[in-house]
C-alpha cells in the first residue's frame, strides 16, 4: 500500500498579468479505509493515511477512555493490504478528570509550533495532512500525521501509550482546529496543555475550564492566544 500516488494535473498561474499553464506531476495522498474489530465485534472504520495503524487504534482506545494502559491491549493482528485489523482488549474504562498544571515558558511554545509545521515530510509533499506532536518541554516524545485531525491525534497518543509515557508532564501541539472532540482527547489522556496553530471552539474552552486544561490558539509566527474564562 503506497502512502502517496502520482497524478498529472494542469497548473494555472498568473505571471505578469497573463494566466499561464503547464502540465505537472502532483504527489497525492492515499486515503485508506481501515476496518477494525474489537473483541470479535465490529468497532469502527477509520478513513486514514495508511501508516502506524496499531498506534491509531491503541491511541483511539486510550483517548476515548476504553483502555488505561498498553497492557490492556492483549493482542492484535493487522492485514494492511486488506484493510482489516482485529484487536483483543481488556475493557478498563476511565472517566474524564481534571488534568494537572504544567509550566512552559511562553518563548518555548512558538518555536515548537513552527517545528511542528516543518516536521512533516508528507505535508511538504502533498499539503494534505494534519500533524500532531507530543512534547515534554522542548523534547519531542511522539509525532503523528493523518488526513484526519482526530486520527493524527490518536496516532500520536498511541505511539506514546506504547512507550508508557507519563502524560502529566506533557503538552501537545496540533496543526488543526480545536473542536470539543480534540479537547476531550487531551483531557482523557491527562495532558495539561493543548496548543494549536488554529482556533478553539466555545465547547472546547468550556471543557478546558471544567477540567483545567490550558488551551493555546493561533500559535504561529510571533503571537499566540492563551484562553481563560471571562
Number of C-alpha atoms within 10 A of each C-alpha: 11 9 13 17 12 11 10 11 11 11 12 11 12 9 9 7 7 8 9 11 12 9 10 11 12 16 16 17 22 18 15 18 16 22 18 21 16 15 16 10 11 12 14 12 15 18 15 22 23 23 17 15 21 18 22 26 24 27 28 22 23 25 27 21 20 19 21 20 16 17 13 17 17 11 11 14 12 16 11 15 9 11 17 16 21 19 20 16 18 14 14 14 12 15 9 16 13 17 22 17 14 16 11 14 9 11 9 11 21 20 15 21 23 15 14 22 20 12 16 18 12 19 18 13 14 15 14 16 24 24 28 32 27 26 18 17 17 14 10 16 19 20 23 27 30 27 21 19 22 20 26 28 30 29 30 26 34 28 22 21 22 15 12 12 16 13 21 16 17 23 27 26 26 27 25 22 18 26 15 18 15 21 26 21 22 26 27 21 24 23 25 25 26 22 30 24 24 16 19 22 12 12 14 20 22 16 17 26 16 12 19 18 27 22 24 22 21 20 24 19 11 9 11 18 15 12 15 12 7 3
